Amino acid sequence: ERWSAVATGVECRATTVRGSERNTERMRETYGVTHRVFLLPTATNVGEDDEVVVVDGSGDDVLPRGRVVLKRIVFARGMVPHHLELDCESLRGPM
């Protein structure tokens, strides 16, 4: 498989998650979630099974390679999307 960037420079916030497992909306598999990434709802069209890379303002790796295992849209009031939450599984090995 070859990966190509579909969006770069997208502002986000990322936190580490310890000992957390999530089922995807398809409910077929359980994944170990290592990071949660928060994005503005219009930041990018990222989805489950996409690979993300998160670096801080200094260019240091926060999440060198992560696969999105669950995407949630969090709503503010009514039907207005407030932000996206991406549960990610840290990947290892060659790109």
C-alpha positions as CSV (number, residue, x, y, z in Angstrom):
1,E,0.0,0.0,0.0
2,R,1.1,3.6,-0.6
3,W,-0.1,6.5,1.4
4,S,-0.5,10.0,0.1
5,A,-1.2,13.1,2.1
6,V,-4.7,14.5,1.7
7,A,-4.3,17.3,4.3
8,T,-1.3,18.9,6.1
9,G,-1.0,21.7,8.6
10,V,-4.4,20.9,10.2
11,E,-4.6,22.3,13.7
12,C,-5.6,19.8,16.3
13,R,-5.2,18.7,19.9
14,A,-4.1,15.2,20.9
15,T,-4.1,13.3,24.2
16,T,-2.8,9.9,25.1
17,V,-5.3,7.3,26.2
18,R,-4.1,4.4,28.4
19,G,-5.7,0.9,28.6
20,S,-8.7,1.9,26.4
21,E,-10.4,-0.4,24.0
22,R,-13.0,0.7,21.4
23,N,-15.3,-1.1,19.1
24,T,-15.7,0.6,15.7
25,E,-19.2,1.5,14.5
26,R,-19.1,-1.6,12.4
27,M,-18.6,-3.6,15.7
28,R,-16.5,-6.2,14.1
29,E,-13.2,-5.7,15.9
30,T,-11.8,-4.3,19.1
31,Y,-8.8,-2.0,19.0
32,G,-6.4,-0.7,21.6
33,V,-6.7,3.0,21.5
34,T,-3.5,5.0,22.3
35,H,-4.4,8.6,21.3
36,R,-7.4,10.8,20.9
37,V,-7.2,13.6,18.4
38,F,-9.6,16.6,18.5
39,L,-10.3,18.5,15.3
40,L,-12.6,21.3,14.2
41,P,-15.5,19.7,12.2
42,T,-14.5,21.4,8.9
43,A,-10.7,20.8,9.3
44,T,-10.4,17.8,7.1
45,N,-12.4,14.8,5.7
46,V,-10.7,12.1,7.8
47,G,-12.4,8.8,8.4
48,E,-12.0,5.4,10.0
49,D,-9.0,3.4,8.7
50,D,-7.2,6.6,7.6
51,E,-3.6,7.1,8.9
52,V,-2.8,10.3,10.7
53,V,0.5,11.9,11.8
54,V,0.5,14.5,14.6
55,V,3.4,16.8,15.4
56,D,3.7,19.6,17.9
57,G,4.5,23.3,17.1
58,S,8.2,22.4,17.4
59,G,8.0,19.6,14.8
60,D,8.4,16.9,17.4
61,D,6.3,13.7,17.0
62,V,3.2,13.4,19.2
63,L,1.7,10.5,17.2
64,P,4.2,9.5,14.5
65,R,1.8,7.1,12.8
66,G,-1.8,6.4,13.9
67,R,-4.7,4.6,12.4
68,V,-8.2,6.1,13.0
69,V,-10.3,3.3,14.6
70,L,-13.3,5.4,15.6
71,K,-14.5,8.8,14.5
72,R,-17.1,10.7,16.5
73,I,-18.9,14.0,15.7
74,V,-19.6,15.9,18.9
75,F,-22.5,18.3,18.7
76,A,-22.9,21.6,20.6
77,R,-26.4,22.7,20.6
78,G,-28.9,20.9,18.5
79,M,-27.5,19.8,15.2
80,V,-24.4,22.0,15.0
81,P,-21.2,20.0,15.0
82,H,-18.8,21.3,17.7
83,H,-15.7,19.1,17.0
84,L,-14.5,15.7,15.9
85,E,-12.9,13.1,18.1
86,L,-10.6,10.5,16.5
87,D,-9.6,7.5,18.5
88,C,-6.3,6.3,17.1
89,E,-4.2,3.2,17.4
90,S,-0.4,3.9,17.3
91,L,1.2,2.0,14.4
92,R,4.8,0.7,14.3
93,G,7.0,-0.5,11.5
94,P,7.8,0.9,8.1
95,M,5.4,3.3,6.3
